[in-house]
Amino acid sequence: MTQVNIHIAKAHLSELIKKALLGEEIIIARDNKPLIKLVPLNQTINRRKIGLHKGCVKIKKDFDEPLEDFRDYY
């Protein structure tokens, strides 16, 4: 784990990014108090598959009919 103050992080940002991409944990601090953890974003993108749950949901023909409990109100 590497901890650097904001001033040093500004001056060496590209170097710190390279270290983070290689798996090193980078902590950016102010007055030696940790504030930020520099980590790489997850590069994998999970795309949704169309029709994956086809047939799992069934809608009855009367789904939009008034409920029995509310018959007195209409």
C-alpha positions in Angstrom: 0.0 0.0 0.0 1.3 3.4 -1.0 0.0 6.6 0.8 0.7 10.0 -0.7 -0.4 13.5 0.1 -2.5 15.4 -2.4 0.3 17.6 -3.5 2.5 14.6 -4.4 -0.5 12.9 -6.0 -1.0 15.9 -8.3 2.6 15.9 -9.4 2.8 12.1 -10.0 -0.7 11.2 -11.0 0.2 9.2 -14.1 2.7 7.2 -12.2 0.2 6.5 -9.4 -2.4 5.4 -12.0 0.1 2.9 -13.5 0.8 1.5 -10.1 -3.0 1.2 -9.4 -3.5 -0.6 -12.7 -0.9 -3.1 -11.7 -2.8 -3.9 -8.6 -1.1 -1.7 -6.0 -3.3 0.0 -3.5 -2.9 3.8 -3.6 -4.2 6.0 -0.8 -4.4 9.8 -1.3 -4.3 11.7 2.0 -4.6 15.3 3.3 -2.5 16.1 6.3 -1.6 12.4 6.5 -5.3 11.5 6.9 -6.4 9.0 4.3 -9.2 10.4 2.0 -9.3 8.5 -1.3 -8.4 5.0 -2.5 -7.2 5.0 -6.1 -8.4 1.7 -7.8 -8.9 0.7 -11.4 -12.5 0.4 -12.8 -13.8 -3.0 -13.7 -13.2 -3.4 -17.4 -15.7 -6.1 -18.1 -19.1 -5.0 -19.4 -22.0 -7.4 -18.8 -24.5 -6.9 -21.6 -28.1 -7.9 -21.0 -29.5 -10.7 -23.2 -32.9 -10.0 -24.7 -35.5 -12.6 -24.0 -33.5 -14.3 -21.2 -36.6 -14.6 -19.0 -39.2 -15.2 -21.7 -42.1 -17.2 -20.3 -41.2 -16.5 -16.7 -43.9 -13.8 -16.2 -47.5 -14.5 -16.9 -50.1 -11.7 -17.0 -53.7 -12.7 -16.5 -56.3 -11.2 -18.9 -58.0 -9.4 -15.9 -54.9 -7.9 -14.4 -56.2 -4.4 -14.8 -59.7 -5.1 -13.5 -60.6 -3.4 -10.2 -59.8 -5.4 -7.1 -62.7 -7.0 -5.1 -61.6 -5.1 -2.0 -62.4 -1.8 -3.7 -65.8 -2.6 -5.2 -67.4 -0.2 -2.7 -65.4 2.8 -3.9 -66.4 2.8 -7.6 
